[in-house]
Amino acid sequence: MKTIFIFIIILTAFVTTINKADAQKMYAGLNLTYGMGICRMEGVLYSANLENNVDTYKSTAFSLGKGLSSGAYVGYMIRSNVGLELGINYFRGFYGTVYSDAATAMEYHYLEEFRIKANALRCVPAVRVNFGEKKLRTYIKTGIVLNAFTEGTLNVDYHEHSMGDSQESHYVQKFTGGLSIGFHSGVGLTYALGKCTLFFEATAYLQNWAPKHSEITEYTENGINALAVMTTSEKEIDYVNEYSYNYTNPPNESEPSKELRFLLPMSSVGITLGVQVPLGK
Amino acid sequence: MKHAKIFWILWLIALPMLVNSQGFYTGVGGGYGLGAARNTSQDYVSVDDGTNVNNTYTAKHYSYGQGTSAGLYAGYMIKNGFGVELGYSYVKGSTFEFISENRNSFFNFNTKYLNRSYGKTMRLMPAVRLSFGEKKLTGYAKAGIVLGIGNKLTDENEDSFSAFGVTQTDYRITEYTGGMAFGVHGSLGVTYMFTNTLGIFAEVGGFYQEWAPKRSELIKYTIDGQNELGSLTTYQKETEYVDEYTDDGSTNTNEPDKQTKVYFPFSSININIGIHFSFGKTE
């Protein structure tokens, strides 16, 4: 809803500032993108068979850019084949496993798993160059991408079962804040169907994200809520470019702790399907 | 560098042949790329005077695609405004330095771990080019894939330890090689033609590239300047990076170690300028 609301405001502002002649050159569209993660970071899936002493290591890699996005755009053709456009997309990421550690033996099982995803609002100003005059056209788009309201979610699950005794814990850490700026490009084909145009595009986003803050929002141990006994410094972290820790004068526990700012990968390549319509008569 | 020379020689041989070819274009240029889609590391300094311990952490971000690049391209305009081309560029990455240091004045004990790393890659870039404008000044957009070949990452580590006036310095260089880097790229540029054939171009482009090397090798290892490489086994010097491996506790010292894949960032946002040659049809 927030995406649609923001887009309507931008679209209204855009449309009201141009005259009727210019309106002939305007267009708008809706799109749906599936992105696969690229420019990823590595992770490891580790499992140990304690009965025969064989450890297995599997390589994994993740980017928070993996997921679905849907949105809308509006554009203006400044020449017959060159346009400027602005898109707004809501990106909903899929979970990726960053790390897992497991061990099995008779009467013993252990598993620890870290899974992460992100959602974001993407603002995509771009230049579009079209080629072709008939029903089937080619185009290339290039621009920048600005992510706002990005929220990352880390789920950590721990389970240990030994000789009939089980220990379980689960926590959810939410990462927020920070603007992610990146680069966007796409190459596509359009097919005219009456006034509408259908399009298919290979889309790429090159970006990463440095959250400013995180907070543990859920923490259970053997099903019991353990969040209430945690201090603010245990639950909340502010991410900064530089900090010092003085052992003789440690930070206040009623304030968020400080850790170094880090970059999470949010790049993706994928396919986009959509429909475009002219806004003028 | 050998691959780079081959590309330049082929281009110089092909250039006179292209002069009379309708619809062909080519160009040569270079520029600088800012690191994009970077990873994070840190500097760490711990100071202990016996009564007070203060640790300082500083975030550092890096992509080995950051640095200077030079290259060339050649293409064919299939129709007016629509072309296909193949580009090549050699990227010499910037050097990144990370420090981890402990200074203990109470026990007169200091350690300093200095890490320097830099990468290089050659980008092969098949692309589609769409251009607009009929006169001297034309704009264009390009999009395509990137194949990173001849990738190499050099990792230097200098570890110094000093206590009670005694100092030791270990120095190691590890090279990561093998494997192709896949990615995509897109760029936007303008061309200004002085004559029908000769012009200049300026463009901004994004290169999305990650690289997982296949192997690494310790190529230099000294302790206080003395070569210690000969005392190491193959297992200690070489590592192969694989999707999956098992470890049953046994080790063959004559074979490389095995580790899961590591991914190095090679993405960048580049600004390039250069000379453009256009033959025959206008773009």
Contacts between the chains, C-beta under 8 A, distances in Angstrom:
chain1	res1	chain2	res2	distance
A	38	B	183	6.7
A	38	B	184	7.6
A	38	B	208	5.7
A	38	B	210	6.4
A	39	B	37	3.8
A	39	B	183	7.6
A	39	B	208	5.7
A	39	B	209	7.2
A	39	B	210	4.9
A	39	B	265	6.2
A	39	B	267	5.2
A	40	B	210	5.9
A	40	B	263	5.7
A	41	B	39	6.7
A	41	B	263	6.2
A	42	B	212	7.7
A	42	B	260	7.1
A	42	B	261	6.0
A	42	B	262	5.3
A	42	B	263	4.7
A	44	B	260	5.3
A	52	B	248	7.6
A	53	B	248	6.2
A	53	B	249	5.7
A	54	B	246	5.4
A	54	B	247	7.1
A	54	B	248	4.9
A	55	B	246	6.6
A	55	B	247	4.4
A	55	B	248	7.8
A	56	B	244	6.8
A	56	B	245	7.5
A	56	B	246	4.9
A	56	B	247	7.8
A	57	B	244	6.7
A	57	B	245	5.6
A	57	B	246	7.6
A	57	B	247	7.1
A	57	B	259	7.7
A	57	B	260	5.0
A	58	B	243	6.9
A	58	B	244	4.6
A	58	B	260	6.8
A	59	B	241	7.8
A	59	B	242	7.1
A	59	B	243	4.9
A	59	B	244	6.6
A	59	B	260	3.8
A	59	B	261	4.1
A	61	B	212	7.8
A	61	B	261	7.3
A	61	B	263	5.6
A	79	B	132	6.3
A	81	B	81	7.1
A	81	B	130	7.9
A	81	B	132	5.0
A	82	B	132	5.1
A	82	B	139	6.8
A	127	B	141	6.9
A	127	B	188	5.8
A	129	B	130	4.4
A	129	B	131	7.5
A	129	B	132	5.9
A	129	B	139	7.2
A	129	B	140	7.2
A	129	B	141	4.2
A	130	B	130	7.4
A	131	B	79	7.6
A	131	B	81	5.3
A	131	B	82	4.7
A	131	B	130	4.7
A	132	B	82	7.7
A	138	B	82	6.7
A	138	B	128	7.3
A	138	B	130	6.7
A	139	B	130	7.1
A	140	B	128	6.8
A	140	B	130	5.1
A	140	B	141	3.9
A	140	B	142	7.0
A	140	B	143	4.8
A	140	B	186	7.0
A	141	B	141	7.6
A	141	B	186	8.0
A	142	B	141	5.5
A	142	B	143	7.5
A	142	B	186	4.9
A	142	B	187	6.6
A	142	B	188	4.4
A	142	B	206	7.8
A	182	B	36	7.0
A	182	B	37	7.5
A	183	B	36	6.5
A	183	B	186	7.5
A	183	B	206	3.4
A	183	B	269	5.5
A	184	B	186	7.7
A	184	B	206	7.8
A	185	B	143	5.4
A	185	B	184	7.5
A	185	B	185	7.4
A	185	B	186	2.3
A	185	B	187	7.7
A	185	B	206	6.1
A	186	B	143	7.0
A	186	B	186	7.3
A	187	B	128	6.0
A	187	B	143	3.9
A	187	B	144	7.8
A	187	B	186	7.6
A	202	B	143	7.7
A	202	B	184	7.8
A	204	B	184	4.8
A	204	B	186	6.6
A	204	B	206	7.8
A	204	B	208	5.8
A	206	B	36	5.4
A	206	B	37	5.5
A	206	B	206	4.9
A	206	B	208	4.6
A	206	B	267	5.9
A	206	B	269	7.6
A	207	B	36	7.7
A	207	B	37	6.7
A	208	B	36	7.9
A	208	B	37	5.1
A	208	B	38	6.3
A	210	B	40	8.0
A	240	B	59	7.8
A	241	B	58	6.9
A	241	B	59	5.1
A	242	B	56	6.9
A	242	B	57	6.7
A	242	B	58	4.5
A	242	B	59	7.0
A	243	B	56	7.4
A	243	B	57	5.8
A	244	B	54	5.7
A	244	B	55	6.5
A	244	B	56	4.6
A	244	B	57	7.6
A	245	B	54	7.3
A	245	B	55	4.6
A	245	B	56	8.0
A	245	B	57	7.6
A	246	B	52	6.9
A	246	B	53	7.2
A	246	B	54	5.0
A	246	B	55	8.0
A	247	B	52	7.7
A	247	B	53	4.2
A	247	B	54	7.7
A	247	B	55	7.9
A	248	B	51	7.2
A	248	B	52	5.2
A	248	B	53	7.0
A	260	B	40	7.4
A	260	B	42	5.4
A	260	B	57	5.1
A	260	B	58	7.5
A	260	B	59	4.3
A	261	B	40	7.4
A	261	B	59	4.6
A	262	B	40	4.2
A	262	B	59	6.9
A	263	B	38	5.5
A	263	B	39	6.6
A	263	B	40	4.9
A	263	B	61	5.7
A	265	B	37	6.1
A	267	B	37	4.9
A	267	B	208	5.9
A	267	B	267	7.3
A	269	B	184	5.5
A	269	B	208	7.2
